Amino acid sequence: MRRCTVLASALTGAAAVPASGLVGSAQAATPGPSVARTGDTRLDATALFFVSYDGLVNNNSFQKNGLLTYKGYQYAAWYTSDRNAVIGRRAVGSRTWSTVKAGHTLKADDSHNVVSMGVSKSDGRLHLGMDSHSDGFTYVKSVAGLMDNPSGTSWTTSVFGSPQSTLDGVALTSQFTYPQFISTPDDRLQLSYRAGVSGNGRNALAEYNGSNWTDLGEWSSSTGTYTSEHGSSTARNMYLHGIDYDVNGRLHSFFTWREQAGAVMCGSGGLTNHDTGYVSSDDNGRTWRNDAGAVVGTTGSSDLVAVTDSGLVVDPLDPDHSLMNQESQFTDSAGRPHALISYVPGRFTQCTTSYAADRIAHGRVFHVRENSAGTWQKTEISAVPPNSSQRTKLVLDKYDNAYAVFPYGRIAGASAASGYTDWSLLYDGSDLDAFGEVVIDEFRVKSDNVLSFMYQKKSSGTTPSALHVVDFRLPS
């Protein structure tokens, strides 16, 4: 294929690795990162609130497309205080949201049971997957054409079909988690999901062609032996930082492995997550390649991407640093992959014993990317310690400047011209009073160059709190 891999080594301080081929007169003339707040609207004065697995069911990092913009309208999905799943929409720029019920109520106080949305461009439907954590899922889809003609289609419950426990009759798995919808280059809609459980799960894909769903099958393996300096594990789960098509039609996915056996850690209380890996696909997720271009797995076959495959790791890290799963990724204007990862660097400890406390005290976020030479580079975002056990989201603007949206709505930025070495805090988020993770509208960044994200106000216990969407103009 097109590149060779150079494995990144973990940085022990705030130093950044300079990029090659990014600094020049053309790049220097482009604007650097900036944010200008243009609006903040309230979706729900009393949205459902409970803390589970350190997060909220209405704002979770893996809630891909809990907020999206399509053809001049923005859509949001969440659970109300009476546990109803609802969808709101507004014309872009409007301060008024209209809300309809999706016909489903949340079954458990589990922050994994998020609502995720997707758009099938071939028939203009809105699709929702929700309320699942290693069990059955709920699926709802709209009438055809809803997304193509929003102003001419009434926004009522009648535009949505009845909730289903299958994809129009296609049963997937009885242990379903993490629904994420993605549009293919040929305008099909794919659903990424996990079959199995944490520590023993497989990633899989289903595909909608505008008429029917097909289960393409699993593409990652949970088997094989991983051995650390402390012990071994024979089962695991590949946690995705994302799954996204770039401008050239390539499908990208960063990931980390979580081992089932705690024997791989230095002690209890940490996370068995280890290594940042990367795979890509040039045939809509049918076959998967490592960074050197070798095929390492075929979807729906017996040859799946496995921990024993070579060439997967782009940033090695042992399980003793509370590396977080499902952080964030994005692709730039040339189709190059970028990711954010976070863990406790070795300068603080070589053995985390309480992942949440250790991450709050010493966790740091790193920007990992492939540069124009095809090698991997890594920069610590030292300007903004996360001070949280939770995840940070990544987006890039039309100039390829990078933005990290930290827990509590803080925004840091770095310029492409600097090789992403100049990370600085752009917005401190203090006026938001946000609880933790936010949900990014990836569609709106790409279509309107606006950073728009959903956040929920802090609360305690199960007292409902306000859910908002805030917008920031990026460099024009």
C-alpha positions in Angstrom: 0.0 0.0 0.0 1.0 3.6 0.4 3.1 3.9 3.5 5.3 2.2 6.1 4.8 2.2 9.8 7.1 3.7 12.4 6.0 2.8 15.9 5.6 5.7 18.2 7.2 5.6 21.6 5.4 7.1 24.6 6.5 10.6 25.5 7.5 11.0 29.1 7.0 14.8 29.2 5.3 17.7 27.4 7.8 17.7 24.5 6.3 17.3 21.1 7.7 15.5 18.1 8.0 18.0 15.2 6.2 17.2 12.0 7.9 17.1 8.6 6.4 18.6 5.5 3.8 20.7 7.1 5.5 24.1 7.6 5.8 26.4 4.6 4.6 29.7 3.2 1.2 28.4 2.1 0.5 26.8 5.5 1.9 29.8 7.4 -0.7 32.1 5.7 -3.6 30.0 6.8 -5.4 30.8 10.1 -4.6 28.9 13.2 -7.2 27.4 15.5 -9.8 29.7 17.1 -13.3 29.4 18.5 -16.0 32.1 18.8 -19.1 31.2 20.7 -22.2 32.0 18.7 -25.0 30.4 20.6 -26.2 28.1 23.3 -29.7 26.5 23.2 -31.5 24.3 25.7 -32.8 21.0 24.5 -34.4 19.9 27.8 -34.7 21.7 31.1 -35.0 18.3 33.0 -33.1 15.6 31.1 -32.5 12.2 32.6 -29.5 12.3 34.9 -27.6 9.4 36.7 -23.9 8.6 36.8 -23.0 5.1 35.7 -19.5 3.9 34.7 -18.4 7.5 35.4 -20.6 8.9 32.7 -24.1 9.9 31.6 -26.4 8.1 29.2 -27.1 11.4 27.3 -23.4 12.3 26.9 -21.0 9.5 26.2 -17.9 9.4 24.0 -19.0 6.3 22.1 -22.4 7.9 21.3 -21.5 8.5 17.7 -24.1 10.9 16.2 -26.1 11.7 19.2 -26.1 15.1 17.5 -25.9 15.6 13.8 -26.6 18.1 11.0 -28.0 17.2 7.6 -29.3 19.5 4.8 -29.8 22.5 6.9 -31.3 20.9 10.0 -29.7 19.8 13.2 -30.9 16.7 15.1 -30.3 15.6 18.7 -31.4 12.4 20.6 -31.6 11.9 24.4 -33.7 10.5 27.2 -36.1 12.8 29.1 -36.6 12.6 32.9 -39.5 10.2 32.4 -37.0 7.9 30.5 -38.6 8.5 27.1 -36.2 8.5 24.1 -36.8 11.6 22.1 -35.4 13.3 18.9 -35.2 17.1 18.6 -34.6 19.1 15.5 -34.1 22.7 14.5 -33.2 24.6 11.4 -29.5 25.5 11.6 -29.2 28.8 13.4 -32.6 28.7 15.0 -32.9 28.8 18.8 -36.1 26.7 18.8 -36.0 22.9 18.9 -39.0 20.7 18.1 -39.2 17.4 19.9 -40.9 14.0 19.2 -40.9 10.8 21.1 -39.2 7.7 19.5 -41.6 5.3 21.1 -39.2 3.7 23.6 -38.4 4.1 27.3 -35.0 3.4 28.8 -34.9 0.0 30.5 -31.9 0.4 32.9 -29.8 3.0 34.6 -26.7 2.2 32.5 -24.8 4.9 30.7 -23.9 2.5 27.9 -27.5 2.5 26.7 -27.1 5.7 24.6 -29.1 6.8 21.6 -27.1 6.9 18.3 -28.4 8.2 15.0 -27.5 7.7 11.3 -28.7 8.9 7.9 -29.2 6.6 4.9 -28.6 9.1 2.1 -30.0 6.7 -0.6 -33.6 7.0 0.8 -33.4 10.0 3.2 -34.2 8.1 6.4 -33.1 8.8 10.0 -32.1 5.6 11.9 -31.8 5.2 15.6 -30.1 2.5 17.7 -30.4 2.6 21.4 -30.7 1.0 24.9 -28.2 -1.9 24.8 -25.3 -3.1 26.9 -24.4 -6.7 26.1 -28.1 -7.6 25.5 -30.8 -6.8 23.0 -31.1 -3.5 21.2 -33.9 -1.2 20.0 -34.0 0.1 16.5 -36.2 2.8 15.0 -36.2 4.3 11.5 -38.1 7.2 9.9 -40.2 7.3 6.8 -38.2 7.7 3.5 -37.4 11.3 2.5 -37.6 12.8 6.0 -34.0 14.0 5.9 -34.1 15.2 2.3 -37.1 17.5 2.8 -37.3 18.4 6.5 -39.1 21.7 6.1 -41.8 20.0 4.0 -42.2 17.0 6.3 -44.2 17.2 9.5 -42.2 16.6 12.7 -44.5 14.2 14.5 -44.2 10.7 15.9 -46.0 9.4 12.8 -42.8 9.9 10.8 -41.1 7.2 12.8 -41.9 3.5 12.7 -42.5 1.2 15.7 -39.4 0.2 17.8 -37.9 -3.1 16.7 -35.6 -5.6 18.3 -34.1 -6.5 14.9 -32.9 -4.5 11.9 -36.1 -5.0 9.8 -36.1 -8.7 10.6 -32.3 -9.1 10.6 -31.3 -10.4 14.1 -27.8 -9.6 15.0 -26.7 -10.9 18.4 -28.1 -11.3 21.9 -25.1 -9.5 23.3 -25.2 -6.1 21.5 -23.4 -2.9 22.5 -22.1 0.4 21.0 -24.3 1.1 18.0 -22.5 3.5 15.6 -23.8 4.5 12.2 -21.5 5.5 9.3 -22.3 6.4 5.7 -20.3 4.6 3.0 -18.8 6.4 0.0 -21.5 4.9 -2.2 -24.3 6.2 0.2 -25.0 3.0 2.0 -25.5 3.1 5.8 -23.4 0.8 8.0 -24.0 0.0 11.6 -20.9 -0.8 13.7 -21.5 -2.8 16.9 -19.9 -5.1 19.4 -21.0 -8.7 19.8 -20.1 -10.2 23.2 -19.0 -8.5 26.4 -16.2 -6.4 27.8 -13.1 -8.5 27.8 -14.5 -11.1 25.4 -16.1 -9.3 22.5 -15.9 -8.9 18.7 -16.5 -5.9 16.5 -19.0 -6.4 13.6 -20.8 -4.6 10.8 -24.3 -4.5 9.3 -25.2 -2.6 6.1 -28.3 -1.0 4.7 -28.6 -0.5 1.0 -31.7 1.7 0.9 -34.0 -1.3 1.0 -32.7 -4.1 3.2 -30.2 -4.7 6.0 -27.5 -7.3 5.8 -25.4 -8.6 8.6 -21.8 -8.5 7.2 -20.5 -10.3 10.3 -17.7 -9.9 12.8 -14.2 -8.5 11.9 -12.2 -8.6 15.1 -11.3 -11.6 17.2 -11.4 -12.0 21.0 -9.1 -15.0 21.0 -5.3 -15.5 21.2 -2.8 -15.1 24.0 -1.4 -11.7 25.1 1.4 -11.7 27.7 2.7 -8.8 29.7 5.5 -8.8 32.2 2.9 -9.8 34.9 0.9 -12.6 33.3 -1.2 -13.7 30.4 -4.7 -13.4 29.0 -6.5 -15.5 26.4 -9.6 -13.4 25.8 -10.2 -9.7 25.1 -12.2 -7.0 23.4 -11.1 -4.5 20.7 -12.4 -1.1 21.8 -12.7 1.3 18.9 -11.8 5.0 19.2 -14.0 5.5 16.2 -14.8 4.2 12.7 -14.8 6.7 9.9 -14.5 7.1 6.2 -12.1 9.7 4.9 -12.5 12.0 1.8 -10.9 9.3 -0.3 -13.2 6.5 0.7 -10.9 4.7 3.1 -12.3 3.4 6.4 -10.2 4.0 9.5 -10.3 2.7 13.0 -8.0 3.3 16.0 -8.4 0.9 18.9 -7.1 -0.4 22.2 -7.3 -3.9 23.5 -8.9 -4.7 26.9 -7.8 -8.1 28.3 -10.2 -10.3 30.2 -7.6 -11.5 32.7 -6.5 -9.1 35.4 -3.2 -11.1 35.6 -1.7 -8.8 32.9 -1.8 -5.8 35.3 0.6 -4.9 38.1 -2.2 -4.9 40.5 -6.0 -4.6 40.9 -7.9 -1.4 40.4 -6.4 -0.4 37.1 -7.5 -1.1 33.5 -6.3 -4.0 31.4 -6.3 -1.8 28.3 -3.1 -1.8 26.4 -1.6 -0.4 23.1 -3.1 1.9 20.6 -3.7 0.0 17.3 -4.8 1.0 13.9 -6.4 -0.7 10.9 -8.0 0.5 7.7 -10.2 -0.8 4.9 -10.4 0.1 1.2 -13.4 -2.0 0.4 -16.1 -0.7 2.8 -15.1 -2.9 5.7 -14.8 -6.2 3.9 -11.1 -6.7 4.5 -8.8 -5.0 7.0 -5.2 -4.0 6.7 -2.5 -3.0 9.1 -0.5 0.1 8.5 2.0 -1.6 6.2 -0.9 -2.7 3.9 -1.0 -6.4 4.8 -4.4 -7.9 5.1 -5.0 -8.9 8.7 -8.7 -9.8 8.7 -11.7 -10.5 6.5 -15.2 -9.5 7.8 -17.5 -12.5 8.3 -14.8 -15.1 7.9 -12.6 -17.2 10.3 -9.7 -14.8 9.7 -10.4 -11.9 12.0 -8.2 -9.0 13.2 -6.4 -10.5 16.3 -4.1 -9.4 19.0 -1.5 -11.8 17.6 -1.5 -10.1 14.2 1.7 -8.1 13.3 1.8 -4.4 12.4 -1.3 -3.3 14.4 0.3 -1.3 17.2 1.1 2.4 16.4 1.7 3.4 20.0 2.8 0.7 22.4 1.7 0.9 26.1 1.5 -1.8 28.8 -1.7 -2.3 30.9 -0.3 -0.5 34.0 -1.2 3.1 32.9 -5.0 3.1 32.8 -5.2 3.8 29.1 -8.7 4.8 28.2 -10.8 3.0 25.6 -13.1 4.7 23.0 -11.5 8.1 23.1 -11.7 9.8 19.7 -10.5 10.0 16.1 -10.9 12.2 13.0 -9.4 12.3 9.5 -7.9 15.4 7.9 -8.4 16.9 4.4 -5.9 14.6 2.9 -7.4 11.5 4.5 -4.7 11.1 7.1 -5.9 9.6 10.5 -5.7 11.4 13.8 -6.6 10.2 17.3 -6.7 11.3 20.9 -5.6 8.8 23.6 -5.2 9.3 27.3 -3.4 7.5 30.1 -1.2 8.1 33.2 2.3 8.7 31.9 5.2 6.8 33.5 6.7 10.0 35.0 3.9 9.8 37.5 3.7 6.1 38.1 4.5 2.7 36.5 1.5 1.1 38.2 -1.9 2.6 38.5 -4.0 1.1 41.3 -7.2 3.0 41.0 -7.9 4.0 37.4 -10.4 6.7 38.1 -8.4 8.4 40.9 -5.1 8.0 39.1 -6.5 9.4 35.8 -8.1 12.4 37.6 -4.8 13.1 39.4 -2.3 12.4 36.6 -4.0 11.4 33.4 -2.8 13.2 30.2 -4.2 13.4 26.7 -2.0 12.7 23.6 -2.6 13.5 19.9 -1.5 10.6 17.7 -1.4 11.1 13.9 0.0 9.9 10.7 2.0 12.6 9.0 2.5 13.3 5.3 5.6 11.0 5.2 3.5 8.1 6.4 5.0 7.9 9.9 3.3 8.2 13.2 3.8 11.1 15.6 2.6 11.9 19.0 2.2 15.1 21.0 1.2 15.5 24.6 -1.5 18.2 25.1 0.4 19.4 28.2 -1.5 22.8 28.2 -4.7 21.1 29.5 -4.6 18.4 32.1 -8.0 16.7 31.8 -8.5 16.5 35.6 -11.1 13.8 34.9 -11.4 10.1 34.4 -13.4 10.7 31.2 -12.7 11.1 27.5 -11.8 14.0 25.2 -13.2 14.5 21.7 -11.2 15.4 18.5 -12.2 17.4 15.5 -10.3 19.1 12.7 -11.4 22.3 10.8 -11.2 23.0 7.1 -7.6 24.1 7.5 -6.7 20.9 9.4 -6.3 22.7 12.7 -7.0 20.3 15.5 -9.4 20.9 18.4 -9.6 18.7 21.6 -12.9 19.1 23.5 -12.1 18.0 27.0 -14.5 17.0 29.8 -16.5 19.9 31.1 -16.5 21.5 27.6 -13.0 22.9 27.7 -11.5 23.4 24.2 -7.8 23.3 23.2 -6.4 23.8 19.7 -3.3 23.2 17.7 -2.3 24.4 14.2 -1.5 22.2 11.3 1.2 24.7 10.3 3.1 24.0 13.6 2.9 20.3 13.1 0.4 20.3 16.0 3.1 21.3 18.5 1.4 24.5 19.8 -1.6 23.1 21.7 -3.2 25.8 23.9 -6.4 26.4 25.8 -8.9 28.3 23.7 -12.0 28.1 25.9 -12.2 27.1 29.6 -15.8 26.0 29.6 -16.4 27.3 33.1 -19.7 29.1 32.2 -21.2 25.8 30.9 -21.2 24.0 34.2 -21.0 20.8 32.3 -20.8 17.4 33.9 -18.2 15.6 31.9 -18.0 14.2 28.4 -19.7 16.0 25.5 -21.2 14.7 22.2 -19.8 16.3 19.0 -21.7 17.1 15.8 -19.2 15.7 13.4 -21.4 16.4 10.4 -21.6 20.2 11.2 -17.9 20.6 11.6 -17.4 19.2 8.1 -20.4 20.9 6.4 -20.5 24.3 8.1 -17.1 24.7 9.9 -19.0 25.0 13.2 -18.0 23.2 16.3 -21.3 22.2 17.9 -21.6 19.9 20.9 -24.2 18.7 23.3 -23.5 18.9 27.1 -25.5 18.3 30.3 -25.4 20.5 33.4 -23.9 19.1 36.6 -26.3 17.5 39.0 -26.2 14.9 41.8 -27.9 11.6 42.4 -30.7 11.2 40.0 -31.9 14.8 39.9 -32.6 15.8 36.3 -30.6 18.6 34.8 -30.6 20.8 31.7 -29.3 19.5 28.4 -27.8 22.0 26.0 -26.2 22.4 22.6 -23.5 25.1 22.3 -22.0 26.4 19.0 -18.6 27.8 18.2 -17.6 29.4 14.9 -14.2 28.1 13.6 -11.8 30.0 11.3 -13.4 31.0 8.0 
